[in-house]
Every structure is written in structure tokens, then in C-alpha cells.
Amino acid sequence: MRALQLYPSVKLAASARPAPRCTSTRPPARLRPLARPQAAAEGKAVAAPPPPITLTDAALEHLAKLREESGDERLLLRMGVKSGGCSGMSYVMDFEKEEGIKPDDLVSEYSLATGGSFRLVCDSKSLLYLFGMQLDWSSALVGGGFQFHNPNAENSCGCGKSFGV
């Protein structure tokens, strides 16, 4: 029986053995919270972890402007992925009201340079493909608009709005 190699660019040494496969079909037991860092236990300030999706200052500024033009300052940006597009999956972005947040959604909050904040919502399935992504904005006449810099994408189309994993 031949083992499936998930990452073809990674070569295993002759003495290396693949990790054992999990054969359980049951979902994992409820996860325990991680132990608090020593600094937090001593009452010292601890830096928050970076958000899973990074928004550049240019993207935040443009999103805040779009939200302001909509007339509702409480809107949040929902990001996700869907099947389709030239490369297999395409990015989806739209404004949404707070009532649309689901229990398994991840909500990240970003500080605006002009004061205030902006919130982004992503469902857990899309987050698997978007984790580590940076969203940028370019006002260039050719190739301008939102730009997705996704480290999980193995390939993408020429317009940059779809990708393959």
C-alpha cells in the first residue's frame, strides 16, 4: 500500500517515518483552554495575538469610506470563499449587519488611524483557506482595487480574485 504524500515538495529522509494516521471517526473532545502565560498570571500586560486576516491601512481606510457611504456605521465586513472562479475558489466580501453573525464565526476588530474601529467576520470553513491572508487596497488605474495576498494559495488567476489550493 503506497502512502499518500500531501506535500510533494517535501522529501522524507530514508530513515524518516510518516506520522501515524488518525482512525477515529468521533469528533475530538472539548478542548481545554491553554494555560495563561506567566506575564498574564502576574498581572502584566500581554500583547494580543495578531488577527488571522491582516488588513493594511489602505484597505482599512477604503473599507471605512465604503461603510460611511452606506450610511450605517455598524456594518461589518464578511469575508469568505466559495467554489468557482478561474482557479477553483473565489474570494467573497460583503457588508453585513451584526445580526448576521453566527456562533461559529470569527470576529476580528481593527483600529482605524482616524479613530474608531472596524470589524471583520469570517466563517470557520473559509478561515481554513484565508488564515494568514493580507487584504490590501490599491487605487491604481490598472490592476487597482482590493488585492488578496494569500499564503495558502498555490496558484491564482490573473485578476487575483480567485485561487487554488
PyRosetta script that sets phi, psi and omega in degrees:
from pyrosetta import init, pose_from_sequence

init()
pose = pose_from_sequence("MRALQLYPSVKLAASARPAPRCTSTRPPARLRPLARPQAAAEGKAVAAPPPPITLTDAALEHLAKLREESGDERLLLRMGVKSGGCSGMSYVMDFEKEEGIKPDDLVSEYSLATGGSFRLVCDSKSLLYLFGMQLDWSSALVGGGFQFHNPNAENSCGCGKSFGV")
pose.set_psi(1, 125.2)
pose.set_omega(1, -176.3)
pose.set_phi(2, -87.9)
pose.set_psi(2, 134.4)
pose.set_omega(2, -179.9)
pose.set_phi(3, -78.7)
pose.set_psi(3, 141.4)
pose.set_omega(3, 177.3)
pose.set_phi(4, -83.3)
pose.set_psi(4, 127.1)
pose.set_omega(4, 179.6)
pose.set_phi(5, -100.2)
pose.set_psi(5, 115.2)
pose.set_omega(5, -175.8)
pose.set_phi(6, -72.2)
pose.set_psi(6, -33.7)
pose.set_omega(6, -178.2)
pose.set_phi(7, -118.2)
pose.set_psi(7, 93.5)
pose.set_omega(7, -174.7)
pose.set_phi(8, -63.2)
pose.set_psi(8, -23.8)
pose.set_omega(8, -179.3)
pose.set_phi(9, -76.4)
pose.set_psi(9, -14.3)
pose.set_omega(9, -179.8)
pose.set_phi(10, -94.9)
pose.set_psi(10, 119.8)
pose.set_omega(10, 179.9)
pose.set_phi(11, -100.2)
pose.set_psi(11, 130.9)
pose.set_omega(11, 178.1)
pose.set_phi(12, -85.0)
pose.set_psi(12, 139.4)
pose.set_omega(12, 175.1)
pose.set_phi(13, -66.6)
pose.set_psi(13, 156.9)
pose.set_omega(13, -177.8)
pose.set_phi(14, -59.0)
pose.set_psi(14, -32.2)
pose.set_omega(14, -178.0)
pose.set_phi(15, -88.5)
pose.set_psi(15, -11.6)
pose.set_omega(15, -178.8)
pose.set_phi(16, -74.4)
pose.set_psi(16, 142.0)
pose.set_omega(16, 179.2)
pose.set_phi(17, -116.0)
pose.set_psi(17, 140.8)
pose.set_omega(17, 177.7)
pose.set_phi(18, -66.7)
pose.set_psi(18, 151.7)
pose.set_omega(18, 179.3)
pose.set_phi(19, -66.5)
pose.set_psi(19, 148.8)
pose.set_omega(19, 179.3)
pose.set_phi(20, -64.8)
pose.set_psi(20, 145.9)
pose.set_omega(20, 179.3)
pose.set_phi(21, -82.7)
pose.set_psi(21, 148.3)
pose.set_omega(21, 175.6)
pose.set_phi(22, -83.0)
pose.set_psi(22, 128.9)
pose.set_omega(22, -179.3)
pose.set_phi(23, -109.4)
pose.set_psi(23, 2.5)
pose.set_omega(23, -179.1)
pose.set_phi(24, -73.5)
pose.set_psi(24, 138.6)
pose.set_omega(24, 176.3)
pose.set_phi(25, -103.7)
pose.set_psi(25, -3.5)
pose.set_omega(25, 178.9)
pose.set_phi(26, -83.7)
pose.set_psi(26, 147.4)
pose.set_omega(26, 175.5)
pose.set_phi(27, -67.5)
pose.set_psi(27, 154.1)
pose.set_omega(27, -179.3)
pose.set_phi(28, -64.5)
pose.set_psi(28, 152.3)
pose.set_omega(28, 177.5)
pose.set_phi(29, -64.5)
pose.set_psi(29, 161.3)
pose.set_omega(29, 179.7)
pose.set_phi(30, -53.8)
pose.set_psi(30, 131.0)
pose.set_omega(30, -176.8)
pose.set_phi(31, -74.6)
pose.set_psi(31, 143.6)
pose.set_omega(31, 176.3)
pose.set_phi(32, -81.9)
pose.set_psi(32, 147.1)
pose.set_omega(32, 174.9)
pose.set_phi(33, -66.4)
pose.set_psi(33, 146.9)
pose.set_omega(33, 178.9)
pose.set_phi(34, -68.8)
pose.set_psi(34, 152.2)
pose.set_omega(34, 177.0)
pose.set_phi(35, -64.0)
pose.set_psi(35, 141.3)
pose.set_omega(35, -179.7)
pose.set_phi(36, -69.0)
pose.set_psi(36, 142.2)
pose.set_omega(36, 176.9)
pose.set_phi(37, -61.4)
pose.set_psi(37, 154.1)
pose.set_omega(37, -178.2)
pose.set_phi(38, -56.3)
pose.set_psi(38, -40.9)
pose.set_omega(38, -179.0)
pose.set_phi(39, -61.8)
pose.set_psi(39, -39.9)
pose.set_omega(39, 180.0)
pose.set_phi(40, -69.0)
pose.set_psi(40, -36.9)
pose.set_omega(40, 179.4)
pose.set_phi(41, -65.6)
pose.set_psi(41, -29.4)
pose.set_omega(41, 179.8)
pose.set_phi(42, -89.7)
pose.set_psi(42, 3.9)
pose.set_omega(42, 178.1)
pose.set_phi(43, 84.7)
pose.set_psi(43, 9.5)
pose.set_omega(43, 178.4)
pose.set_phi(44, -84.8)
pose.set_psi(44, 155.5)
pose.set_omega(44, 178.5)
pose.set_phi(45, -69.3)
pose.set_psi(45, 137.4)
pose.set_omega(45, 178.3)
pose.set_phi(46, -121.7)
pose.set_psi(46, 131.8)
pose.set_omega(46, -179.9)
pose.set_phi(47, -66.8)
pose.set_psi(47, 138.2)
pose.set_omega(47, 177.6)
pose.set_phi(48, -70.9)
pose.set_psi(48, 147.6)
pose.set_omega(48, 178.1)
pose.set_phi(49, -66.3)
pose.set_psi(49, 153.2)
pose.set_omega(49, 179.6)
pose.set_phi(50, -66.4)
pose.set_psi(50, 151.3)
pose.set_omega(50, 178.8)
pose.set_phi(51, -67.6)
pose.set_psi(51, 153.0)
pose.set_omega(51, -178.0)
pose.set_phi(52, -67.9)
pose.set_psi(52, -24.1)
pose.set_omega(52, 175.9)
pose.set_phi(53, -120.5)
pose.set_psi(53, 125.3)
pose.set_omega(53, -178.0)
pose.set_phi(54, -97.7)
pose.set_psi(54, 135.7)
pose.set_omega(54, 174.7)
pose.set_phi(55, -113.1)
pose.set_psi(55, 127.6)
pose.set_omega(55, 177.8)
pose.set_phi(56, -72.9)
pose.set_psi(56, 165.1)
pose.set_omega(56, 178.4)
pose.set_phi(57, -59.8)
pose.set_psi(57, -39.0)
pose.set_omega(57, 179.3)
pose.set_phi(58, -64.0)
pose.set_psi(58, -42.3)
pose.set_omega(58, 178.9)
pose.set_phi(59, -66.3)
pose.set_psi(59, -43.2)
pose.set_omega(59, 178.4)
pose.set_phi(60, -61.3)
pose.set_psi(60, -43.9)
pose.set_omega(60, -179.9)
pose.set_phi(61, -61.6)
pose.set_psi(61, -44.5)
pose.set_omega(61, -179.7)
pose.set_phi(62, -68.3)
pose.set_psi(62, -40.6)
pose.set_omega(62, 178.1)
pose.set_phi(63, -63.8)
pose.set_psi(63, -40.6)
pose.set_omega(63, 177.7)
pose.set_phi(64, -63.2)
pose.set_psi(64, -38.0)
pose.set_omega(64, 178.3)
pose.set_phi(65, -65.7)
pose.set_psi(65, -43.9)
pose.set_omega(65, 177.7)
pose.set_phi(66, -62.6)
pose.set_psi(66, -41.2)
pose.set_omega(66, 179.1)
pose.set_phi(67, -64.4)
pose.set_psi(67, -41.1)
pose.set_omega(67, 179.5)
pose.set_phi(68, -64.0)
pose.set_psi(68, -40.2)
pose.set_omega(68, 178.7)
pose.set_phi(69, -65.7)
pose.set_psi(69, -27.6)
pose.set_omega(69, 179.1)
pose.set_phi(70, -71.8)
pose.set_psi(70, -21.9)
pose.set_omega(70, 179.1)
pose.set_phi(71, 90.2)
pose.set_psi(71, -2.2)
pose.set_omega(71, -179.6)
pose.set_phi(72, -123.7)
pose.set_psi(72, 104.4)
pose.set_omega(72, -177.4)
pose.set_phi(73, -73.6)
pose.set_psi(73, -7.0)
pose.set_omega(73, -179.0)
pose.set_phi(74, -92.5)
pose.set_psi(74, -1.2)
pose.set_omega(74, -179.2)
pose.set_phi(75, -67.3)
pose.set_psi(75, 148.3)
pose.set_omega(75, 174.9)
pose.set_phi(76, -121.2)
pose.set_psi(76, 161.0)
pose.set_omega(76, 178.9)
pose.set_phi(77, -93.8)
pose.set_psi(77, 125.1)
pose.set_omega(77, 174.0)
pose.set_phi(78, -100.2)
pose.set_psi(78, 124.8)
pose.set_omega(78, 176.4)
pose.set_phi(79, -114.5)
pose.set_psi(79, 146.7)
pose.set_omega(79, 177.9)
pose.set_phi(80, -167.5)
pose.set_psi(80, -173.5)
pose.set_omega(80, 176.0)
pose.set_phi(81, -131.4)
pose.set_psi(81, 154.5)
pose.set_omega(81, 174.2)
pose.set_phi(82, -140.9)
pose.set_psi(82, 158.4)
pose.set_omega(82, 177.5)
pose.set_phi(83, -69.2)
pose.set_psi(83, 140.9)
pose.set_omega(83, 178.5)
pose.set_phi(84, 126.5)
pose.set_psi(84, -176.9)
pose.set_omega(84, -177.6)
pose.set_phi(85, 91.4)
pose.set_psi(85, 172.4)
pose.set_omega(85, -175.9)
pose.set_phi(86, -65.4)
pose.set_psi(86, -31.3)
pose.set_omega(86, -172.8)
pose.set_phi(87, -107.5)
pose.set_psi(87, 3.6)
pose.set_omega(87, 176.8)
pose.set_phi(88, 119.4)
pose.set_psi(88, -41.3)
pose.set_omega(88, 178.4)
pose.set_phi(89, -135.9)
pose.set_psi(89, 148.7)
pose.set_omega(89, 178.9)
pose.set_phi(90, -128.6)
pose.set_psi(90, 152.4)
pose.set_omega(90, 179.8)
pose.set_phi(91, -78.6)
pose.set_psi(91, 144.9)
pose.set_omega(91, 177.8)
pose.set_phi(92, -127.9)
pose.set_psi(92, 130.1)
pose.set_omega(92, 177.4)
pose.set_phi(93, -138.7)
pose.set_psi(93, 136.4)
pose.set_omega(93, 176.7)
pose.set_phi(94, -161.3)
pose.set_psi(94, 153.8)
pose.set_omega(94, 175.5)
pose.set_phi(95, -79.0)
pose.set_psi(95, 148.5)
pose.set_omega(95, -177.7)
pose.set_phi(96, -146.4)
pose.set_psi(96, 151.7)
pose.set_omega(96, 176.8)
pose.set_phi(97, -83.1)
pose.set_psi(97, 161.3)
pose.set_omega(97, -178.4)
pose.set_phi(98, -59.5)
pose.set_psi(98, -29.1)
pose.set_omega(98, -179.1)
pose.set_phi(99, -64.8)
pose.set_psi(99, -19.8)
pose.set_omega(99, -178.8)
pose.set_phi(100, -83.1)
pose.set_psi(100, -3.1)
pose.set_omega(100, 179.9)
pose.set_phi(101, -71.9)
pose.set_psi(101, 128.4)
pose.set_omega(101, 179.3)
pose.set_phi(102, -97.1)
pose.set_psi(102, 159.5)
pose.set_omega(102, -177.5)
pose.set_phi(103, -59.0)
pose.set_psi(103, -30.9)
pose.set_omega(103, -178.1)
pose.set_phi(104, -95.2)
pose.set_psi(104, 8.2)
pose.set_omega(104, 177.0)
pose.set_phi(105, -77.0)
pose.set_psi(105, 148.5)
pose.set_omega(105, 173.4)
pose.set_phi(106, -98.8)
pose.set_psi(106, 128.3)
pose.set_omega(106, 178.2)
pose.set_phi(107, -113.5)
pose.set_psi(107, 123.4)
pose.set_omega(107, 178.2)
pose.set_phi(108, -115.2)
pose.set_psi(108, 142.0)
pose.set_omega(108, 179.9)
pose.set_phi(109, -116.0)
pose.set_psi(109, 135.9)
pose.set_omega(109, -177.4)
pose.set_phi(110, -122.2)
pose.set_psi(110, 141.6)
pose.set_omega(110, 178.0)
pose.set_phi(111, -88.1)
pose.set_psi(111, 134.1)
pose.set_omega(111, 177.3)
pose.set_phi(112, -87.4)
pose.set_psi(112, 147.3)
pose.set_omega(112, 179.4)
pose.set_phi(113, -64.5)
pose.set_psi(113, -29.3)
pose.set_omega(113, -179.1)
pose.set_phi(114, -85.3)
pose.set_psi(114, 2.7)
pose.set_omega(114, -176.0)
pose.set_phi(115, 99.7)
pose.set_psi(115, 159.0)
pose.set_omega(115, -177.2)
pose.set_phi(116, 85.8)
pose.set_psi(116, -169.0)
pose.set_omega(116, -177.8)
pose.set_phi(117, -145.0)
pose.set_psi(117, 167.6)
pose.set_omega(117, 178.6)
pose.set_phi(118, -137.2)
pose.set_psi(118, 136.8)
pose.set_omega(118, -178.5)
pose.set_phi(119, -114.8)
pose.set_psi(119, 144.0)
pose.set_omega(119, 179.2)
pose.set_phi(120, -122.3)
pose.set_psi(120, 139.0)
pose.set_omega(120, -179.7)
pose.set_phi(121, -120.9)
pose.set_psi(121, 137.5)
pose.set_omega(121, 177.9)
pose.set_phi(122, -142.5)
pose.set_psi(122, 133.3)
pose.set_omega(122, 177.7)
pose.set_phi(123, -74.5)
pose.set_psi(123, 157.1)
pose.set_omega(123, -172.4)
pose.set_phi(124, -64.7)
pose.set_psi(124, -33.4)
pose.set_omega(124, 180.0)
pose.set_phi(125, -69.9)
pose.set_psi(125, -42.2)
pose.set_omega(125, 178.8)
pose.set_phi(126, -67.4)
pose.set_psi(126, -32.2)
pose.set_omega(126, -177.9)
pose.set_phi(127, -61.3)
pose.set_psi(127, -28.1)
pose.set_omega(127, 177.0)
pose.set_phi(128, -59.8)
pose.set_psi(128, -34.2)
pose.set_omega(128, -178.7)
pose.set_phi(129, -93.0)
pose.set_psi(129, -20.4)
pose.set_omega(129, -174.4)
pose.set_phi(130, -103.9)
pose.set_psi(130, -5.3)
pose.set_omega(130, -176.8)
pose.set_phi(131, -60.5)
pose.set_psi(131, 124.9)
pose.set_omega(131, -179.8)
pose.set_phi(132, 91.3)
pose.set_psi(132, -1.9)
pose.set_omega(132, -177.6)
pose.set_phi(133, -73.8)
pose.set_psi(133, 150.1)
pose.set_omega(133, 174.8)
pose.set_phi(134, -118.3)
pose.set_psi(134, 128.1)
pose.set_omega(134, 176.9)
pose.set_phi(135, -101.7)
pose.set_psi(135, 126.7)
pose.set_omega(135, -178.2)
pose.set_phi(136, -125.8)
pose.set_psi(136, 165.1)
pose.set_omega(136, 177.2)
pose.set_phi(137, -128.7)
pose.set_psi(137, 136.3)
pose.set_omega(137, 177.0)
pose.set_phi(138, -128.8)
pose.set_psi(138, 134.8)
pose.set_omega(138, 178.9)
pose.set_phi(139, -98.2)
pose.set_psi(139, 16.9)
pose.set_omega(139, 179.8)
pose.set_phi(140, -63.4)
pose.set_psi(140, 147.3)
pose.set_omega(140, 179.7)
pose.set_phi(141, -67.0)
pose.set_psi(141, -39.1)
pose.set_omega(141, 178.3)
pose.set_phi(142, -109.6)
pose.set_psi(142, 122.9)
pose.set_omega(142, 179.5)
pose.set_phi(143, 80.3)
pose.set_psi(143, 13.7)
pose.set_omega(143, -179.9)
pose.set_phi(144, -79.9)
pose.set_psi(144, 175.5)
pose.set_omega(144, -179.0)
pose.set_phi(145, 111.1)
pose.set_psi(145, -164.3)
pose.set_omega(145, 178.6)
pose.set_phi(146, -74.2)
pose.set_psi(146, 138.0)
pose.set_omega(146, 179.5)
pose.set_phi(147, -122.8)
pose.set_psi(147, 130.7)
pose.set_omega(147, -177.0)
pose.set_phi(148, -104.9)
pose.set_psi(148, 118.7)
pose.set_omega(148, 176.2)
pose.set_phi(149, -108.7)
pose.set_psi(149, 93.8)
pose.set_omega(149, -172.0)
pose.set_phi(150, -109.2)
pose.set_psi(150, 113.6)
pose.set_omega(150, 179.7)
pose.set_phi(151, -70.1)
pose.set_psi(151, -14.2)
pose.set_omega(151, -179.2)
pose.set_phi(152, -85.6)
pose.set_psi(152, -14.7)
pose.set_omega(152, -177.4)
pose.set_phi(153, -78.1)
pose.set_psi(153, 125.3)
pose.set_omega(153, 176.5)
pose.set_phi(154, -84.2)
pose.set_psi(154, -29.3)
pose.set_omega(154, 175.0)
pose.set_phi(155, -150.5)
pose.set_psi(155, 160.4)
pose.set_omega(155, 176.6)
pose.set_phi(156, -147.3)
pose.set_psi(156, 163.1)
pose.set_omega(156, -178.6)
pose.set_phi(157, -80.6)
pose.set_psi(157, 174.8)
pose.set_omega(157, -177.9)
pose.set_phi(158, -64.7)
pose.set_psi(158, -32.8)
pose.set_omega(158, -178.4)
pose.set_phi(159, -80.5)
pose.set_psi(159, -17.7)
pose.set_omega(159, 177.7)
pose.set_phi(160, 82.6)
pose.set_psi(160, 8.8)
pose.set_omega(160, -177.6)
pose.set_phi(161, -97.4)
pose.set_psi(161, -4.4)
pose.set_omega(161, 175.4)
pose.set_phi(162, -139.1)
pose.set_psi(162, 161.0)
pose.set_omega(162, -174.4)
pose.set_phi(163, -152.4)
pose.set_psi(163, 166.2)
pose.set_omega(163, 175.6)
pose.set_phi(164, -125.3)
pose.set_psi(164, 147.4)
pose.set_omega(164, 178.8)
pose.set_phi(165, -119.3)
pose.dump_pdb("model.pdb")
